[in-house]
């Protein structure tokens, strides 16, 4: 009788657990949409390196007096920000950049301001704001960024930033308000009646497509094209994905250990972001995995040695960032194993019982 009741309750428990694991992503989504430049009523146009021209095509750094010029077609009204991705070379640079902006064909610059480079973040988009242009859709705009103090000389401290080529190299941001839609039926229907376009391609970050679609369709695809949104969505949804995969594999859950391999490769070689939530998730999931499938010295010792050897090799070849990330994974593995070793047997049995019931 008890077993039958447990079987009936399992789907309910699994649904509750799945929802609880989804909550971190929902919290992230709400907070993400509260960011002014990422809000629900903000749309982005994304552009690649081909929309920029440099003094030297083979060199993207900005030295004193050098200018980078950008040109793009605005596909939305309400243009108010152009955000450009810079490489700071992981140092604080003491330079000033002059940003100028105008519509193509205009005789003078409509906006100009100076910005200190010490506030730039490495390989991140930096926003240059200007007065909102309500009728910006289907118009071509030009902007110019000029270095005032950038220098690169042998024997001197390097002091310059560069344009980072990672896509999108720059974005245009278009800001709408609820008041606009409430007081302007024409602007509201703008989002609901535009002609079809290649939505999926555009939403995943193609820079040369039309943005003529309803807001409720364009905004989700616009979010998918945002690197920060994709990264933290994957991080927040990782525990849920692991849980659903465990339910799918059932008796073959030992294979779940392989899920850490692509995460390791992505974290070490592909990503330049860190997340405490991801580290915490890996620690907790790693401990649960070891409780289910106790490790052996034949597996653990070679794994420790491989990570230690790899970190040393990358250090020798001066790939310090990669070596540092591998070392973090080595510490994570040691921490997971140490916690597993000191867990009381009663706690281990209790966790096993919970896992068996869900």
N, C-alpha and C positions, 0 to 999 in steps of 0.2 A: 504493500500500500504506500509506504514511504517512498519507495523507488519510483512508483508511478507518479506520485506528486512531484518529485524532483524533476522527472522528465517533462512534466507539464510546465513547470516553472522555469526550466532552462531557457526557452526562447525569450521569456520576459526579462530574465537576468541579463542575457546577452544583449538585448536591445538597450537596456539601461546602461550597461557598461560601454557599449558602442556610442551612445549619446554623451556619456560623461567624457569619453575620449575625444569627442567632437567639440566639446565646450571650449578648450583652449584656442582652437581655430576660430570659433565664433567670436570670442573675446578679441582675438587679433584683428579679425575683419572689422568689427565695430570701431576699434581704436585706429585702424588704418584709414578708414573712411572719415574719421574725425580730423585727420591731418589736412590742413587747408588746401595744399596743392595736390592731394590725392582723393579729395572728397567725392561723394556720389555724383555731384553736379560739376565735376571737373573732368574734362576730356583732354587727352594728349595726342599730339601728332609726333611721330618718331622718325628720325632721320639718321642717315649714315654718313660716313666720312666723305662720300662723294658730293655732299652738299656744302663742303668747306673748301676753301682755297688757301694755300700757304705760300710764304715767300720761297721756301724750299720744299718740294714735294716729298723728299726723302727724310725730312726732319720736321717733327711736329712740336718742337720746343719753342717757347716764346722768349726771345731776348729783347733787350731795350730797343724800342722803336719798331719792332717787328709786329705785323698784324696778321690775324687770321680773319677771313671774311666768309660769312655764311649767307646762303640764300635759300629760301624755301617758300612754298605755297601754303598759305593757311587754309585748311579745309573746314574750319569752324569759325563762327563769330566769337566775340568776347575774348580775343587774344590779350593776355596780360603778363605772360612770363615766357622767357626763353631760358632753358636750363641746359648748361653745357658740361660735359664730362671732362674733368681734368685729372692729370697724373701729377701728384705732388712729390713723387719719388720717396714717399714715406718720411718726409721731413717738413719742418715749418719754414716756408719761404717768405722772405721779406721783400715782396714786390707789390706794386700797384698795377691793376689792369683797368684800362679805360674801356667801357662798354658803350657802344653807339648803336642806335636803332632807327630805322626809317622804312617807309614803304618804297618799293622800287620805283624810280623815276622822280622821286621828290628831290628838290634842290638842296635842302639841308637836313640835318639829323633831327628827328622828332624827340629823341631822348638820348641823354648822355650822362654817365655817372662813373665814378672811380670806386674800385673795390680792392680791399686788402687781401692778398693771397693767403695770409696766415689762417684764414677761416675756412679754406678749402679742405675737403676730406679726400684722401687718396682714392682715385678711380671712381669718384662719386659725382653725380650731377649737381652743379651749383646753379641756383636760380638767379637770373637777372630780371627783376621786376620793373614794370613801367605802367603808365596809366592805361586802363582797359580800353581796348579798341572794339567797340560793339559791332562794327560792320566789317570785320576782318576776313570773313569767309571768301574764299576764291581770289584773294589778293596775294601778291608776291611781296615778301619783305626781305630786307638785307640788314645784317648786323655785323659789327666789326669789333674785334677785341685786340687791344694794343697794349704791349708791355711797356712800363715806364722805367723799371730798374733791373730787369732780368739780365743776368750775366753768367758767362761760362768761360773762365780762363784758367789755364794751368797754374797751380800754385795758390789759387784763391778759392775761397769757399763758394761752392756753386749755389746760385740763387735764381731759380727759374721754375716755372711750371710748364707743362706740355698738355696738348690735347690728347686725351686717351681715345684710342680707336675702337674700344669696345662698344658694340651696338646696344642701345641707341647713343650715338655720339652727342646728339643734342635733341631736345624735345621742345615743342611749343605747347603751352598750357592755356586752356580756355576755361574761364571761370563763369559759371552761371549761378543764379540765386532763385530761391523759391518765389520771391517777390516778382521776379521777371515773368515767371510762368503764370502766376496768379493775375497779374495785371496786363498780360499781353498774350492773347489767345493765338495770335499769329506765330509768336516765338515758340509757344508750346507745341503747336501742330508741326513746327519745323522738325521736331524729333520723331514725329509719328507718321509722317507722310513722304519721307525721302525715298528716292528710287533705290532699287537693289544694287548691291555691290559685292565684291568678293570679301565677305565679312571675316571668315575664318583666317584667311591670309593676312588681312589687315590687322585683325585682333592680335595675332601672334607676333606682330612687330614689323610688318612690311611698310616701308615709308612712302610708297608711291601710289597707294590706292585711295579711292574716294571714301569719305566718311559720311555718306548719305544714308543713315539708318536711324531707326528709333533709338532713343536713349537707353531704354530698358534692354535692348539687344547690344548696342555698342559698348555700354559701360562694362559689362562682364568680360567682353572680349578685350576691351582696353586694359582691364586689370590683368588679364593673362599675359599681356605684353609687357607688364611691369616686372622688372627683375627682382625688386625687393619683395613684391607681393608673391611671386612664384617661390622664392627661397623660403620665406617664413611660412607660407602655406604648406610646403613640403615638410618643413620642420615640425609644425604643429600637428600635421596629419600623420606623421610617422608612427606614433603609438597605435593609432586607430588602424592604419594599414597593417601593422604587425599583428594586431589582434584578429582582424578579419582573415588574414592569411593563415594564422594558426588554426582558426575554425575550419578553413577550407582544407588544410593539409591533414588535420585530425591525427592519425597515427604516424604520420611522417614528419612530425614537428621538428625532428632533429635537423631537417634541411633549412629550418629558419635561421640557423647560424650563418648561412650564406648571405643573408640580407645585409650583414654588416660590411661585406666586401665592397659593393658599389658605393655605399655611404663613405667608407674609408677612402676609396679612390677619388670620389667627387670632392670630399673635404680637403684632401691633401693636395691634389693636382689641379682642380678646376675652380674651386670657390675661393673667394677672398673675404668671406664673412664668417663671423662666429656667432654661436647661439648657446646661451647657458641652458635653455630648455632642451636643446638637442643633446647636450652632454648629460644632463640629468636623465633624459629618456633612455640614452644608451646604457647608463649605469644601472638603472632599475631593470630594464629589459634584459641586460646582460646577466644580472644576478638571478632573475627568474629563469633564464635559460640554463644557467649552471645548476640550479636546483633541480630542474627537470632532467638535465643530462650532465651529470657530474663529469668534470674534465679529467683527462689523464695526462701524465707527464710527457707521454709521447707526442701530444698535441701542443700543450702549453709551452714547454721549453723551446722547441723549434720556432714557435710563433714569437716568443720574446726575443730570441736571438736574431730572427729575420728583421724585426722592427728596429732593434738596436744597431744592427749592421747597416740597414738602409739609412737611418738617421746619420750615421757616421760618414757614409759615402757621400750623401748630399751636402754635408758640412764641408767635406774635403773639396768638393767642386763649387763651394761658395753659394749653394742654393739654400740659404739660411731659412727662408720662409717655409720651404718644403720640409726641411730637417726639423724645424720647430713643431710643425703640425704632426709629423710622425712621432716625435717625442711625446706630444700630448696624448696621442693614441696609446703609446706604450704605458704612460702613467695611468690612463683610463683602464687598461687591461689589468695592470697591477692592483689598482684600487678595487675593481670588480672582484678579482680573485681573493684579495685580502678580506673584503667584507663577507664574501661567501664562506671563507674559512672560519671566521669568528662567529658566524651565526649559530645560535644554540640549536640542537637537534629538534627541540619542540617547535621552534619557529619554522624550521625547514619542513617539518611534517605538516604544520598548519598551512603553510603556503601551498604545499603539494595538494592538500585536501581541497583548498579553494580552487586551485587550477582544475582539478578533476571535476568539480561541480559546475564549472562555467565553460 
